[in-house]
Amino acid sequence: MTKKDYHVVPNGDEWAVKREGGERASSLHSTQREAIDAGRDLAQKNETELVIHRPNGQIRDSDSYGNDPHPPKDTKH
C-alpha cells in the first residue's frame, strides 16, 4: 500500500488538511496553526510526510514521520 502525504493548504477563508490525491479535506480549520497540528497528528499516525503550503499555494515547509525513503545525506561523516 502506498502511503500518501498530507498537505496543509488554504481553502477559502480556512485551512484544510488534505491527503495527497484526495479531493475532499480530511479536516478544516480556522487557522493555519490548527491545521498544522491536525495534519501533524495524521502524518505521525500514518508515518507519512506533512507538507505545509503558504497562502499563495507555494510549499513553505515539510516534515517526515516514520521511515523516510530519501533521508538526508550526511556529508560530514
PDB file of N, H, CA, C and O in Angstrom:
ATOM      1  N   MET A   1       0.840  -1.175   0.000  1.00  0.00           N
ATOM      2  CA  MET A   1       0.000   0.000   0.000  1.00  0.00           C
ATOM      3  C   MET A   1       0.890   1.245   0.000  1.00  0.00           C
ATOM      4  O   MET A   1       1.817   1.343   0.804  1.00  0.00           O
ATOM      5  N   THR A   2       0.621   2.170  -0.874  1.00  0.00           N
ATOM      6  H   THR A   2      -0.132   2.091  -1.527  1.00  0.00           H
ATOM      7  CA  THR A   2       1.375   3.406  -0.953  1.00  0.00           C
ATOM      8  C   THR A   2       0.883   4.369   0.119  1.00  0.00           C
ATOM      9  O   THR A   2      -0.317   4.580   0.293  1.00  0.00           O
ATOM     10  N   LYS A   3       1.838   4.940   0.826  1.00  0.00           N
ATOM     11  H   LYS A   3       2.813   4.769   0.685  1.00  0.00           H
ATOM     12  CA  LYS A   3       1.477   5.927   1.846  1.00  0.00           C
ATOM     13  C   LYS A   3       1.447   7.294   1.194  1.00  0.00           C
ATOM     14  O   LYS A   3       2.431   7.722   0.591  1.00  0.00           O
ATOM     15  N   LYS A   4       0.328   7.977   1.311  1.00  0.00           N
ATOM     16  H   LYS A   4      -0.471   7.629   1.801  1.00  0.00           H
ATOM     17  CA  LYS A   4       0.179   9.296   0.702  1.00  0.00           C
ATOM     18  C   LYS A   4       0.378  10.377   1.748  1.00  0.00           C
ATOM     19  O   LYS A   4      -0.089  10.264   2.881  1.00  0.00           O
ATOM     20  N   ASP A   5       1.074  11.419   1.348  1.00  0.00           N
ATOM     21  H   ASP A   5       1.453  11.511   0.428  1.00  0.00           H
ATOM     22  CA  ASP A   5       1.379  12.528   2.241  1.00  0.00           C
ATOM     23  C   ASP A   5       0.134  13.354   2.547  1.00  0.00           C
ATOM     24  O   ASP A   5      -0.857  13.310   1.818  1.00  0.00           O
ATOM     25  N   TYR A   6       0.212  14.105   3.641  1.00  0.00           N
ATOM     26  H   TYR A   6       1.017  14.140   4.232  1.00  0.00           H
ATOM     27  CA  TYR A   6      -0.834  15.061   3.998  1.00  0.00           C
ATOM     28  C   TYR A   6      -0.333  16.464   3.690  1.00  0.00           C
ATOM     29  O   TYR A   6       0.842  16.770   3.891  1.00  0.00           O
ATOM     30  N   HIS A   7      -1.232  17.318   3.199  1.00  0.00           N
ATOM     31  H   HIS A   7      -2.187  17.070   3.036  1.00  0.00           H
ATOM     32  CA  HIS A   7      -0.897  18.692   2.845  1.00  0.00           C
ATOM     33  C   HIS A   7      -1.789  19.653   3.620  1.00  0.00           C
ATOM     34  O   HIS A   7      -2.994  19.431   3.738  1.00  0.00           O
ATOM     35  N   VAL A   8      -1.194  20.723   4.150  1.00  0.00           N
ATOM     36  H   VAL A   8      -0.215  20.903   4.055  1.00  0.00           H
ATOM     37  CA  VAL A   8      -1.941  21.817   4.776  1.00  0.00           C
ATOM     38  C   VAL A   8      -2.033  22.905   3.718  1.00  0.00           C
ATOM     39  O   VAL A   8      -1.024  23.497   3.335  1.00  0.00           O
ATOM     40  N   VAL A   9      -3.260  23.168   3.245  1.00  0.00           N
ATOM     41  H   VAL A   9      -4.080  22.687   3.557  1.00  0.00           H
ATOM     42  CA  VAL A   9      -3.460  24.088   2.123  1.00  0.00           C
ATOM     43  C   VAL A   9      -4.549  25.114   2.442  1.00  0.00           C
ATOM     44  O   VAL A   9      -5.460  24.841   3.225  1.00  0.00           O
ATOM     45  N   PRO A  10      -4.445  26.307   1.824  1.00  0.00           N
ATOM     46  CA  PRO A  10      -5.516  27.290   2.005  1.00  0.00           C
ATOM     47  C   PRO A  10      -6.786  26.809   1.319  1.00  0.00           C
ATOM     48  O   PRO A  10      -6.736  26.177   0.264  1.00  0.00           O
ATOM     49  N   ASN A  11      -7.935  27.120   1.939  1.00  0.00           N
ATOM     50  H   ASN A  11      -7.976  27.634   2.796  1.00  0.00           H
ATOM     51  CA  ASN A  11      -9.228  26.703   1.398  1.00  0.00           C
ATOM     52  C   ASN A  11     -10.222  27.830   1.682  1.00  0.00           C
ATOM     53  O   ASN A  11     -10.949  27.796   2.675  1.00  0.00           O
ATOM     54  N   GLY A  12     -10.240  28.827   0.796  1.00  0.00           N
ATOM     55  H   GLY A  12      -9.649  28.854  -0.010  1.00  0.00           H
ATOM     56  CA  GLY A  12     -11.084  29.994   1.045  1.00  0.00           C
ATOM     57  C   GLY A  12     -10.556  30.758   2.241  1.00  0.00           C
ATOM     58  O   GLY A  12      -9.387  31.144   2.267  1.00  0.00           O
ATOM     59  N   ASP A  13     -11.414  30.982   3.243  1.00  0.00           N
ATOM     60  H   ASP A  13     -12.363  30.668   3.222  1.00  0.00           H
ATOM     61  CA  ASP A  13     -11.003  31.678   4.464  1.00  0.00           C
ATOM     62  C   ASP A  13     -10.486  30.714   5.531  1.00  0.00           C
ATOM     63  O   ASP A  13     -10.177  31.130   6.648  1.00  0.00           O
ATOM     64  N   GLU A  14     -10.391  29.444   5.194  1.00  0.00           N
ATOM     65  H   GLU A  14     -10.642  29.106   4.287  1.00  0.00           H
ATOM     66  CA  GLU A  14      -9.971  28.422   6.152  1.00  0.00           C
ATOM     67  C   GLU A  14      -8.696  27.739   5.664  1.00  0.00           C
ATOM     68  O   GLU A  14      -8.172  28.045   4.593  1.00  0.00           O
ATOM     69  N   TRP A  15      -8.217  26.811   6.477  1.00  0.00           N
ATOM     70  H   TRP A  15      -8.643  26.561   7.347  1.00  0.00           H
ATOM     71  CA  TRP A  15      -7.084  25.966   6.124  1.00  0.00           C
ATOM     72  C   TRP A  15      -7.549  24.520   6.162  1.00  0.00           C
ATOM     73  O   TRP A  15      -8.254  24.107   7.083  1.00  0.00           O
ATOM     74  N   ALA A  16      -7.150  23.753   5.154  1.00  0.00           N
ATOM     75  H   ALA A  16      -6.577  24.088   4.405  1.00  0.00           H
ATOM     76  CA  ALA A  16      -7.567  22.361   5.049  1.00  0.00           C
ATOM     77  C   ALA A  16      -6.369  21.434   5.182  1.00  0.00           C
ATOM     78  O   ALA A  16      -5.253  21.768   4.785  1.00  0.00           O
ATOM     79  N   VAL A  17      -6.627  20.262   5.749  1.00  0.00           N
ATOM     80  H   VAL A  17      -7.533  19.990   6.071  1.00  0.00           H
ATOM     81  CA  VAL A  17      -5.659  19.172   5.732  1.00  0.00           C
ATOM     82  C   VAL A  17      -6.189  18.186   4.707  1.00  0.00           C
ATOM     83  O   VAL A  17      -7.286  17.649   4.860  1.00  0.00           O
ATOM     84  N   LYS A  18      -5.398  17.947   3.651  1.00  0.00           N
ATOM     85  H   LYS A  18      -4.507  18.383   3.528  1.00  0.00           H
ATOM     86  CA  LYS A  18      -5.824  17.054   2.576  1.00  0.00           C
ATOM     87  C   LYS A  18      -4.809  15.945   2.381  1.00  0.00           C
ATOM     88  O   LYS A  18      -3.604  16.162   2.508  1.00  0.00           O
ATOM     89  N   ARG A  19      -5.297  14.769   2.076  1.00  0.00           N
ATOM     90  H   ARG A  19      -6.276  14.592   1.973  1.00  0.00           H
ATOM     91  CA  ARG A  19      -4.431  13.646   1.729  1.00  0.00           C
ATOM     92  C   ARG A  19      -4.043  13.800   0.272  1.00  0.00           C
ATOM     93  O   ARG A  19      -4.883  14.148  -0.558  1.00  0.00           O
ATOM     94  N   GLU A  20      -2.797  13.548  -0.048  1.00  0.00           N
ATOM     95  H   GLU A  20      -2.115  13.265   0.626  1.00  0.00           H
ATOM     96  CA  GLU A  20      -2.318  13.685  -1.422  1.00  0.00           C
ATOM     97  C   GLU A  20      -3.180  12.847  -2.365  1.00  0.00           C
ATOM     98  O   GLU A  20      -3.395  11.657  -2.131  1.00  0.00           O
ATOM     99  N   GLY A  21      -3.666  13.471  -3.418  1.00  0.00           N
ATOM    100  H   GLY A  21      -3.492  14.438  -3.608  1.00  0.00           H
ATOM    101  CA  GLY A  21      -4.507  12.787  -4.392  1.00  0.00           C
ATOM    102  C   GLY A  21      -5.980  12.790  -4.027  1.00  0.00           C
ATOM    103  O   GLY A  21      -6.811  12.381  -4.838  1.00  0.00           O
ATOM    104  N   GLY A  22      -6.324  13.239  -2.830  1.00  0.00           N
ATOM    105  H   GLY A  22      -5.649  13.571  -2.171  1.00  0.00           H
ATOM    106  CA  GLY A  22      -7.715  13.259  -2.395  1.00  0.00           C
ATOM    107  C   GLY A  22      -8.419  14.531  -2.822  1.00  0.00           C
ATOM    108  O   GLY A  22      -7.795  15.584  -2.956  1.00  0.00           O
ATOM    109  N   GLU A  23      -9.714  14.429  -3.032  1.00  0.00           N
ATOM    110  H   GLU A  23     -10.221  13.574  -2.923  1.00  0.00           H
ATOM    111  CA  GLU A  23     -10.500  15.597  -3.428  1.00  0.00           C
ATOM    112  C   GLU A  23     -11.056  16.338  -2.213  1.00  0.00           C
ATOM    113  O   GLU A  23     -11.098  17.568  -2.191  1.00  0.00           O
ATOM    114  N   ARG A  24     -11.478  15.581  -1.209  1.00  0.00           N
ATOM    115  H   ARG A  24     -11.443  14.581  -1.227  1.00  0.00           H
ATOM    116  CA  ARG A  24     -12.079  16.196  -0.025  1.00  0.00           C
ATOM    117  C   ARG A  24     -11.038  16.387   1.060  1.00  0.00           C
ATOM    118  O   ARG A  24     -10.063  15.641   1.148  1.00  0.00           O
ATOM    119  N   ALA A  25     -11.261  17.396   1.882  1.00  0.00           N
ATOM    120  H   ALA A  25     -12.053  18.002   1.811  1.00  0.00           H
ATOM    121  CA  ALA A  25     -10.358  17.664   3.000  1.00  0.00           C
ATOM    122  C   ALA A  25     -10.590  16.657   4.121  1.00  0.00           C
ATOM    123  O   ALA A  25     -11.722  16.254   4.387  1.00  0.00           O
ATOM    124  N   SER A  26      -9.510  16.260   4.768  1.00  0.00           N
ATOM    125  H   SER A  26      -8.590  16.587   4.553  1.00  0.00           H
ATOM    126  CA  SER A  26      -9.622  15.415   5.959  1.00  0.00           C
ATOM    127  C   SER A  26     -10.188  16.218   7.117  1.00  0.00           C
ATOM    128  O   SER A  26     -10.932  15.693   7.945  1.00  0.00           O
ATOM    129  N   SER A  27      -9.824  17.519   7.169  1.00  0.00           N
ATOM    130  H   SER A  27      -9.219  17.945   6.496  1.00  0.00           H
ATOM    131  CA  SER A  27     -10.356  18.409   8.199  1.00  0.00           C
ATOM    132  C   SER A  27     -10.182  19.856   7.761  1.00  0.00           C
ATOM    133  O   SER A  27      -9.313  20.168   6.947  1.00  0.00           O
ATOM    134  N   LEU A  28     -11.025  20.746   8.315  1.00  0.00           N
ATOM    135  H   LEU A  28     -11.730  20.492   8.976  1.00  0.00           H
ATOM    136  CA  LEU A  28     -10.965  22.184   8.041  1.00  0.00           C
ATOM    137  C   LEU A  28     -10.718  22.928   9.349  1.00  0.00           C
ATOM    138  O   LEU A  28     -11.214  22.535  10.405  1.00  0.00           O
ATOM    139  N   HIS A  29      -9.932  24.026   9.263  1.00  0.00           N
ATOM    140  H   HIS A  29      -9.529  24.345   8.405  1.00  0.00           H
ATOM    141  CA  HIS A  29      -9.546  24.763  10.466  1.00  0.00           C
ATOM    142  C   HIS A  29      -9.553  26.256  10.185  1.00  0.00           C
ATOM    143  O   HIS A  29      -9.364  26.687   9.047  1.00  0.00           O
ATOM    144  N   SER A  30      -9.775  27.043  11.236  1.00  0.00           N
ATOM    145  H   SER A  30      -9.929  26.693  12.160  1.00  0.00           H
ATOM    146  CA  SER A  30      -9.831  28.497  11.060  1.00  0.00           C
ATOM    147  C   SER A  30      -8.448  29.126  10.966  1.00  0.00           C
ATOM    148  O   SER A  30      -8.308  30.222  10.424  1.00  0.00           O
ATOM    149  N   THR A  31      -7.413  28.447  11.488  1.00  0.00           N
ATOM    150  H   THR A  31      -7.527  27.557  11.929  1.00  0.00           H
ATOM    151  CA  THR A  31      -6.052  28.985  11.394  1.00  0.00           C
ATOM    152  C   THR A  31      -5.109  27.937  10.816  1.00  0.00           C
ATOM    153  O   THR A  31      -5.366  26.735  10.881  1.00  0.00           O
ATOM    154  N   GLN A  32      -4.009  28.429  10.248  1.00  0.00           N
ATOM    155  H   GLN A  32      -3.800  29.406  10.195  1.00  0.00           H
ATOM    156  CA  GLN A  32      -3.006  27.518   9.707  1.00  0.00           C
ATOM    157  C   GLN A  32      -2.386  26.690  10.834  1.00  0.00           C
ATOM    158  O   GLN A  32      -2.109  25.506  10.645  1.00  0.00           O
ATOM    159  N   ARG A  33      -2.164  27.295  11.997  1.00  0.00           N
ATOM    160  H   ARG A  33      -2.389  28.257  12.150  1.00  0.00           H
ATOM    161  CA  ARG A  33      -1.569  26.585  13.135  1.00  0.00           C
ATOM    162  C   ARG A  33      -2.420  25.384  13.536  1.00  0.00           C
ATOM    163  O   ARG A  33      -1.883  24.305  13.788  1.00  0.00           O
ATOM    164  N   GLU A  34      -3.741  25.558  13.600  1.00  0.00           N
ATOM    165  H   GLU A  34      -4.177  26.435  13.395  1.00  0.00           H
ATOM    166  CA  GLU A  34      -4.632  24.445  13.943  1.00  0.00           C
ATOM    167  C   GLU A  34      -4.544  23.346  12.895  1.00  0.00           C
ATOM    168  O   GLU A  34      -4.533  22.161  13.230  1.00  0.00           O
ATOM    169  N   ALA A  35      -4.481  23.736  11.624  1.00  0.00           N
ATOM    170  H   ALA A  35      -4.491  24.698  11.351  1.00  0.00           H
ATOM    171  CA  ALA A  35      -4.390  22.758  10.541  1.00  0.00           C
ATOM    172  C   ALA A  35      -3.058  22.009  10.594  1.00  0.00           C
ATOM    173  O   ALA A  35      -3.014  20.801  10.362  1.00  0.00           O
ATOM    174  N   ILE A  36      -1.980  22.719  10.897  1.00  0.00           N
ATOM    175  H   ILE A  36      -2.015  23.701  11.086  1.00  0.00           H
ATOM    176  CA  ILE A  36      -0.667  22.073  11.002  1.00  0.00           C
ATOM    177  C   ILE A  36      -0.676  21.050  12.135  1.00  0.00           C
ATOM    178  O   ILE A  36      -0.170  19.940  11.969  1.00  0.00           O
ATOM    179  N   ASP A  37      -1.241  21.409  13.271  1.00  0.00           N
ATOM    180  H   ASP A  37      -1.652  22.311  13.405  1.00  0.00           H
ATOM    181  CA  ASP A  37      -1.310  20.484  14.408  1.00  0.00           C
ATOM    182  C   ASP A  37      -2.109  19.232  14.054  1.00  0.00           C
ATOM    183  O   ASP A  37      -1.700  18.117  14.380  1.00  0.00           O
ATOM    184  N   ALA A  38      -3.249  19.418  13.386  1.00  0.00           N
ATOM    185  H   ALA A  38      -3.581  20.323  13.121  1.00  0.00           H
ATOM    186  CA  ALA A  38      -4.080  18.278  12.990  1.00  0.00           C
ATOM    187  C   ALA A  38      -3.367  17.435  11.934  1.00  0.00           C
ATOM    188  O   ALA A  38      -3.393  16.205  11.993  1.00  0.00           O
ATOM    189  N   GLY A  39      -2.736  18.096  10.976  1.00  0.00           N
ATOM    190  H   GLY A  39      -2.715  19.095  10.927  1.00  0.00           H
ATOM    191  CA  GLY A  39      -2.006  17.380   9.929  1.00  0.00           C
ATOM    192  C   GLY A  39      -0.830  16.606  10.487  1.00  0.00           C
ATOM    193  O   GLY A  39      -0.545  15.495  10.038  1.00  0.00           O
ATOM    194  N   ARG A  40      -0.140  17.186  11.468  1.00  0.00           N
ATOM    195  H   ARG A  40      -0.372  18.089  11.832  1.00  0.00           H
ATOM    196  CA  ARG A  40       0.997  16.506  12.097  1.00  0.00           C
ATOM    197  C   ARG A  40       0.532  15.228  12.787  1.00  0.00           C
ATOM    198  O   ARG A  40       1.190  14.193  12.684  1.00  0.00           O
ATOM    199  N   ASP A  41      -0.597  15.293  13.488  1.00  0.00           N
ATOM    200  H   ASP A  41      -1.132  16.134  13.572  1.00  0.00           H
ATOM    201  CA  ASP A  41      -1.133  14.098  14.147  1.00  0.00           C
ATOM    202  C   ASP A  41      -1.418  12.997  13.133  1.00  0.00           C
ATOM    203  O   ASP A  41      -1.074  11.837  13.360  1.00  0.00           O
ATOM    204  N   LEU A  42      -2.050  13.357  12.009  1.00  0.00           N
ATOM    205  H   LEU A  42      -2.330  14.299  11.825  1.00  0.00           H
ATOM    206  CA  LEU A  42      -2.358  12.374  10.971  1.00  0.00           C
ATOM    207  C   LEU A  42      -1.089  11.810  10.338  1.00  0.00           C
ATOM    208  O   LEU A  42      -0.989  10.603  10.119  1.00  0.00           O
ATOM    209  N   ALA A  43      -0.123  12.673  10.046  1.00  0.00           N
ATOM    210  H   ALA A  43      -0.204  13.654  10.224  1.00  0.00           H
ATOM    211  CA  ALA A  43       1.122  12.229   9.416  1.00  0.00           C
ATOM    212  C   ALA A  43       1.907  11.306  10.348  1.00  0.00           C
ATOM    213  O   ALA A  43       2.477  10.313   9.896  1.00  0.00           O
ATOM    214  N   GLN A  44       1.941  11.623  11.637  1.00  0.00           N
ATOM    215  H   GLN A  44       1.478  12.430  12.003  1.00  0.00           H
ATOM    216  CA  GLN A  44       2.641  10.766  12.591  1.00  0.00           C
ATOM    217  C   GLN A  44       1.950   9.421  12.717  1.00  0.00           C
ATOM    218  O   GLN A  44       2.609   8.382  12.745  1.00  0.00           O
ATOM    219  N   LYS A  45       0.629   9.436  12.792  1.00  0.00           N
ATOM    220  H   LYS A  45       0.094  10.280  12.769  1.00  0.00           H
ATOM    221  CA  LYS A  45      -0.140   8.205  12.938  1.00  0.00           C
ATOM    222  C   LYS A  45       0.047   7.288  11.728  1.00  0.00           C
ATOM    223  O   LYS A  45       0.101   6.067  11.875  1.00  0.00           O
ATOM    224  N   ASN A  46       0.147   7.879  10.528  1.00  0.00           N
ATOM    225  H   ASN A  46       0.103   8.870  10.409  1.00  0.00           H
ATOM    226  CA  ASN A  46       0.263   7.100   9.295  1.00  0.00           C
ATOM    227  C   ASN A  46       1.698   6.997   8.775  1.00  0.00           C
ATOM    228  O   ASN A  46       1.936   6.431   7.708  1.00  0.00           O
ATOM    229  N   GLU A  47       2.654   7.548   9.533  1.00  0.00           N
ATOM    230  H   GLU A  47       2.460   8.008  10.400  1.00  0.00           H
ATOM    231  CA  GLU A  47       4.076   7.525   9.170  1.00  0.00           C
ATOM    232  C   GLU A  47       4.304   8.022   7.744  1.00  0.00           C
ATOM    233  O   GLU A  47       4.919   7.345   6.920  1.00  0.00           O
ATOM    234  N   THR A  48       3.787   9.230   7.475  1.00  0.00           N
ATOM    235  H   THR A  48       3.287   9.780   8.144  1.00  0.00           H
ATOM    236  CA  THR A  48       3.933   9.850   6.162  1.00  0.00           C
ATOM    237  C   THR A  48       4.561  11.230   6.322  1.00  0.00           C
ATOM    238  O   THR A  48       5.069  11.569   7.391  1.00  0.00           O
ATOM    239  N   GLU A  49       4.522  12.014   5.265  1.00  0.00           N
ATOM    240  H   GLU A  49       4.109  11.739   4.397  1.00  0.00           H
ATOM    241  CA  GLU A  49       5.083  13.357   5.297  1.00  0.00           C
ATOM    242  C   GLU A  49       3.965  14.388   5.397  1.00  0.00           C
ATOM    243  O   GLU A  49       2.879  14.201   4.848  1.00  0.00           O
ATOM    244  N   LEU A  50       4.247  15.475   6.103  1.00  0.00           N
ATOM    245  H   LEU A  50       5.129  15.627   6.549  1.00  0.00           H
ATOM    246  CA  LEU A  50       3.334  16.611   6.180  1.00  0.00           C
ATOM    247  C   LEU A  50       3.947  17.740   5.371  1.00  0.00           C
ATOM    248  O   LEU A  50       5.070  18.164   5.643  1.00  0.00           O
ATOM    249  N   VAL A  51       3.211  18.231   4.375  1.00  0.00           N
ATOM    250  H   VAL A  51       2.299  17.887   4.154  1.00  0.00           H
ATOM    251  CA  VAL A  51       3.673  19.317   3.514  1.00  0.00           C
ATOM    252  C   VAL A  51       2.820  20.541   3.826  1.00  0.00           C
ATOM    253  O   VAL A  51       1.596  20.500   3.706  1.00  0.00           O
ATOM    254  N   ILE A  52       3.473  21.629   4.226  1.00  0.00           N
ATOM    255  H   ILE A  52       4.468  21.662   4.323  1.00  0.00           H
ATOM    256  CA  ILE A  52       2.772  22.851   4.630  1.00  0.00           C
ATOM    257  C   ILE A  52       2.916  23.887   3.524  1.00  0.00           C
ATOM    258  O   ILE A  52       4.025  24.192   3.085  1.00  0.00           O
ATOM    259  N   HIS A  53       1.783  24.425   3.078  1.00  0.00           N
ATOM    260  H   HIS A  53       0.882  24.177   3.434  1.00  0.00           H
ATOM    261  CA  HIS A  53       1.764  25.405   1.995  1.00  0.00           C
ATOM    262  C   HIS A  53       1.532  26.811   2.541  1.00  0.00           C
ATOM    263  O   HIS A  53       0.950  26.987   3.612  1.00  0.00           O
ATOM    264  N   ARG A  54       1.994  27.802   1.793  1.00  0.00           N
ATOM    265  H   ARG A  54       2.467  27.659   0.924  1.00  0.00           H
ATOM    266  CA  ARG A  54       1.753  29.217   2.102  1.00  0.00           C
ATOM    267  C   ARG A  54       0.350  29.598   1.605  1.00  0.00           C
ATOM    268  O   ARG A  54      -0.272  28.826   0.875  1.00  0.00           O
ATOM    269  N   PRO A  55      -0.149  30.770   1.988  1.00  0.00           N
ATOM    270  CA  PRO A  55      -1.461  31.206   1.492  1.00  0.00           C
ATOM    271  C   PRO A  55      -1.543  31.269  -0.037  1.00  0.00           C
ATOM    272  O   PRO A  55      -2.627  31.121  -0.601  1.00  0.00           O
ATOM    273  N   ASN A  56      -0.405  31.490  -0.716  1.00  0.00           N
ATOM    274  H   ASN A  56       0.476  31.610  -0.259  1.00  0.00           H
ATOM    275  CA  ASN A  56      -0.418  31.539  -2.183  1.00  0.00           C
ATOM    276  C   ASN A  56      -0.265  30.159  -2.815  1.00  0.00           C
ATOM    277  O   ASN A  56      -0.223  30.045  -4.040  1.00  0.00           O
ATOM    278  N   GLY A  57      -0.180  29.110  -1.998  1.00  0.00           N
ATOM    279  H   GLY A  57      -0.214  29.202  -1.003  1.00  0.00           H
ATOM    280  CA  GLY A  57      -0.100  27.749  -2.505  1.00  0.00           C
ATOM    281  C   GLY A  57       1.306  27.184  -2.592  1.00  0.00           C
ATOM    282  O   GLY A  57       1.465  25.974  -2.758  1.00  0.00           O
ATOM    283  N   GLN A  58       2.333  28.022  -2.486  1.00  0.00           N
ATOM    284  H   GLN A  58       2.204  29.004  -2.351  1.00  0.00           H
ATOM    285  CA  GLN A  58       3.707  27.527  -2.534  1.00  0.00           C
ATOM    286  C   GLN A  58       4.015  26.702  -1.290  1.00  0.00           C
ATOM    287  O   GLN A  58       3.454  26.940  -0.221  1.00  0.00           O
ATOM    288  N   ILE A  59       4.911  25.732  -1.442  1.00  0.00           N
ATOM    289  H   ILE A  59       5.367  25.538  -2.311  1.00  0.00           H
ATOM    290  CA  ILE A  59       5.319  24.918  -0.301  1.00  0.00           C
ATOM    291  C   ILE A  59       6.200  25.749   0.618  1.00  0.00           C
ATOM    292  O   ILE A  59       7.179  26.357   0.184  1.00  0.00           O
ATOM    293  N   ARG A  60       5.839  25.763   1.887  1.00  0.00           N
ATOM    294  H   ARG A  60       5.044  25.269   2.240  1.00  0.00           H
ATOM    295  CA  ARG A  60       6.572  26.512   2.908  1.00  0.00           C
ATOM    296  C   ARG A  60       7.542  25.624   3.664  1.00  0.00           C
ATOM    297  O   ARG A  60       8.666  26.027   3.961  1.00  0.00           O
ATOM    298  N   ASP A  61       7.091  24.392   3.979  1.00  0.00           N
ATOM    299  H   ASP A  61       6.178  24.065   3.737  1.00  0.00           H
ATOM    300  CA  ASP A  61       7.883  23.500   4.815  1.00  0.00           C
ATOM    301  C   ASP A  61       7.339  22.088   4.679  1.00  0.00           C
ATOM    302  O   ASP A  61       6.228  21.885   4.189  1.00  0.00           O
ATOM    303  N   SER A  62       8.129  21.113   5.116  1.00  0.00           N
ATOM    304  H   SER A  62       9.031  21.278   5.515  1.00  0.00           H
ATOM    305  CA  SER A  62       7.645  19.737   5.166  1.00  0.00           C
ATOM    306  C   SER A  62       8.354  19.005   6.294  1.00  0.00           C
ATOM    307  O   SER A  62       9.492  19.323   6.641  1.00  0.00           O
ATOM    308  N   ASP A  63       7.672  18.030   6.854  1.00  0.00           N
ATOM    309  H   ASP A  63       6.747  17.772   6.572  1.00  0.00           H
ATOM    310  CA  ASP A  63       8.215  17.201   7.927  1.00  0.00           C
ATOM    311  C   ASP A  63       7.890  15.753   7.623  1.00  0.00           C
ATOM    312  O   ASP A  63       6.762  15.430   7.253  1.00  0.00           O
ATOM    313  N   SER A  64       8.886  14.868   7.780  1.00  0.00           N
ATOM    314  H   SER A  64       9.803  15.131   8.081  1.00  0.00           H
ATOM    315  CA  SER A  64       8.686  13.438   7.553  1.00  0.00           C
ATOM    316  C   SER A  64       8.535  12.722   8.884  1.00  0.00           C
ATOM    317  O   SER A  64       9.227  13.036   9.852  1.00  0.00           O
ATOM    318  N   TYR A  65       7.638  11.772   8.922  1.00  0.00           N
ATOM    319  H   TYR A  65       7.076  11.518   8.135  1.00  0.00           H
ATOM    320  CA  TYR A  65       7.413  10.953  10.106  1.00  0.00           C
ATOM    321  C   TYR A  65       7.476   9.499   9.674  1.00  0.00           C
ATOM    322  O   TYR A  65       6.926   9.139   8.633  1.00  0.00           O
ATOM    323  N   GLY A  66       8.134   8.664  10.454  1.00  0.00           N
ATOM    324  H   GLY A  66       8.581   8.956  11.300  1.00  0.00           H
ATOM    325  CA  GLY A  66       8.295   7.268  10.070  1.00  0.00           C
ATOM    326  C   GLY A  66       9.563   7.097   9.252  1.00  0.00           C
ATOM    327  O   GLY A  66      10.493   7.895   9.369  1.00  0.00           O
ATOM    328  N   ASN A  67       9.604   6.067   8.428  1.00  0.00           N
ATOM    329  H   ASN A  67       8.848   5.419   8.333  1.00  0.00           H
ATOM    330  CA  ASN A  67      10.771   5.783   7.601  1.00  0.00           C
ATOM    331  C   ASN A  67      10.791   6.692   6.393  1.00  0.00           C
ATOM    332  O   ASN A  67       9.871   6.665   5.576  1.00  0.00           O
ATOM    333  N   ASP A  68      11.834   7.497   6.273  1.00  0.00           N
ATOM    334  H   ASP A  68      12.582   7.519   6.937  1.00  0.00           H
ATOM    335  CA  ASP A  68      11.981   8.424   5.150  1.00  0.00           C
ATOM    336  C   ASP A  68      12.670   7.693   4.003  1.00  0.00           C
ATOM    337  O   ASP A  68      13.806   7.249   4.168  1.00  0.00           O
ATOM    338  N   PRO A  69      12.017   7.552   2.837  1.00  0.00           N
ATOM    339  CA  PRO A  69      12.640   6.851   1.715  1.00  0.00           C
ATOM    340  C   PRO A  69      13.811   7.624   1.116  1.00  0.00           C
ATOM    341  O   PRO A  69      14.610   7.048   0.378  1.00  0.00           O
ATOM    342  N   HIS A  70      13.927   8.895   1.415  1.00  0.00           N
ATOM    343  H   HIS A  70      13.279   9.363   2.015  1.00  0.00           H
ATOM    344  CA  HIS A  70      15.016   9.727   0.894  1.00  0.00           C
ATOM    345  C   HIS A  70      15.640  10.531   2.036  1.00  0.00           C
ATOM    346  O   HIS A  70      15.486  11.751   2.090  1.00  0.00           O
ATOM    347  N   PRO A  71      16.350   9.848   2.959  1.00  0.00           N
ATOM    348  CA  PRO A  71      16.924  10.579   4.087  1.00  0.00           C
ATOM    349  C   PRO A  71      18.039  11.511   3.623  1.00  0.00           C
ATOM    350  O   PRO A  71      18.657  11.271   2.585  1.00  0.00           O
ATOM    351  N   PRO A  72      18.299  12.567   4.383  1.00  0.00           N
ATOM    352  CA  PRO A  72      19.383  13.474   4.005  1.00  0.00           C
ATOM    353  C   PRO A  72      20.727  12.764   4.100  1.00  0.00           C
ATOM    354  O   PRO A  72      20.923  11.893   4.948  1.00  0.00           O
ATOM    355  N   LYS A  73      21.642  13.142   3.227  1.00  0.00           N
ATOM    356  H   LYS A  73      21.483  13.849   2.538  1.00  0.00           H
ATOM    357  CA  LYS A  73      22.972  12.534   3.239  1.00  0.00           C
ATOM    358  C   LYS A  73      23.856  13.289   4.220  1.00  0.00           C
ATOM    359  O   LYS A  73      23.881  14.520   4.233  1.00  0.00           O
ATOM    360  N   ASP A  74      24.569  12.548   5.028  1.00  0.00           N
ATOM    361  H   ASP A  74      24.549  11.548   5.017  1.00  0.00           H
ATOM    362  CA  ASP A  74      25.491  13.136   5.993  1.00  0.00           C
ATOM    363  C   ASP A  74      26.828  13.346   5.298  1.00  0.00           C
ATOM    364  O   ASP A  74      27.544  12.381   5.028  1.00  0.00           O
ATOM    365  N   THR A  75      27.169  14.589   5.007  1.00  0.00           N
ATOM    366  H   THR A  75      26.588  15.373   5.226  1.00  0.00           H
ATOM    367  CA  THR A  75      28.403  14.877   4.284  1.00  0.00           C
ATOM    368  C   THR A  75      29.600  15.033   5.216  1.00  0.00           C
ATOM    369  O   THR A  75      30.731  15.143   4.744  1.00  0.00           O
ATOM    370  N   LYS A  76      29.375  15.044   6.524  1.00  0.00           N
ATOM    371  H   LYS A  76      28.456  14.954   6.908  1.00  0.00           H
ATOM    372  CA  LYS A  76      30.473  15.220   7.478  1.00  0.00           C
ATOM    373  C   LYS A  76      31.088  13.900   7.918  1.00  0.00           C
ATOM    374  O   LYS A  76      32.234  13.890   8.367  1.00  0.00           O
ATOM    375  N   HIS A  77      30.374  12.796   7.808  1.00  0.00           N
ATOM    376  H   HIS A  77      29.443  12.805   7.444  1.00  0.00           H
ATOM    377  CA  HIS A  77      30.887  11.511   8.304  1.00  0.00           C
ATOM    378  C   HIS A  77      30.932  10.487   7.215  1.00  0.00           C
ATOM    379  O   HIS A  77      31.337   9.349   7.454  1.00  0.00           O
TER     380      HIS A  77
END
